[in-house]
Amino acid sequence: MKEPFLSALPILQKIESNGYEAYFVGGAIRDLLLNRTISDVDIATSARPEEIKAIFTNTVDVGIEHGTVLVFYNKENYEITTFRAETEYKDYRHPDKVEFIRSLEGDLKRRDFTMNAIAMNQYGELEDPFNGRRDIEDGIIRTVGKADERFHEDALRMMRAVRFVSKLNFNIEPCTEQALFQNASLLKFIAVERMTNEFVKLLNGTAKRKALSLLLQSTLVDYLPGAAETKSSLTKCIHFNIDSLSENQIWLIMLYLQTGDPAVYLKKWRHSNQKIKYLVTCLHALKNKHAREWSIIDLYPLNLEMAIDIETVYRTLKNVSTAGIYKELSNKFNQMVIKSRDELAVSGTDLMRWFEQSPGPWIKKMLNRIEEAVLLRKVNNNKEAIKGWITNRAITNENKTD
């Protein structure tokens, strides 16, 4: 057993010393078997919420109606959930009723996929009633029990299945895949925010093309936000080498491959204003980019992250190698005299004093000229040098006018 299980082990031991069962469950066990990084652990127990609260002094009710109590222990917090069974799901997402039970197998039976229905006790021994370990070894995504029932209980499980295809590069077992194809329309009952969350996780996987192709084949794509635009862009997107692209780079390539207002499209996904602004700015720069190296003037309005995203997508669309982009662009940014207007040695106040004029649009125009001159090293970035350069320029222009 290794971290983070070792740090949480005293939690299991304390629950069991009080006469109850306790196990590590879910994705942490799956990732342990796959030798993947484990961020946190979930604990399932036969103890009821009130019994857990009696055992531990520092707790918070985070979902007590569903049997979950947050326990603070040794500067960490752990979600501990009572074994439970769930009744009919009328909204294709939430159970109508949760029943607390004392059976581990009964609890594992309600879970989505066999690979997520494995438990581990305090001795590192596995409880695997649905052969999840075998499916993990075979790279198979299979529902616990009948797939049709699992997807009717929670339609979001279909998106989770496709997300795991991307994350783990697994294949969906034929009966599970058939049920996914047959029940795709149930996705219309799922909140946009939940679909977006799963789609973003998909885009952070390593087998994106494989997963996105499945979204298209299964018609799940028809129920995603901005369905028409999403389907159109993904149909084109999967023909490029996108598996190594980041999430933002995938959104950018999707935007580039479709028509319409990008901000309106991104709002359909409930993205934050900050993310929308970032992607729209990148899209504008990508569309204006020509087959040439970045100039200082091109890079200045951007930051390094933006420039890398834009250049990576540009080269991906051109089917050109993306190797060395970070080093190339980092060198260009490091060579800049200034990175933003805040670093400019003069301000609008200086200009008004030098030219004895009132505020107006002229200030912005003049600062733009100064910025460009500093970036191109036509003038040093210090107040006296800039004053001499801009006043001489103004006098020259005035004489030309005369």
Summary of the structure (lengths in Angstrom):
residues: 402
radius of gyration: 28.5
end to end distance: 85.1
largest distance: 97.6
contacts: 1233
relative contact order: 0.05
helix: 56%
strand: 10%
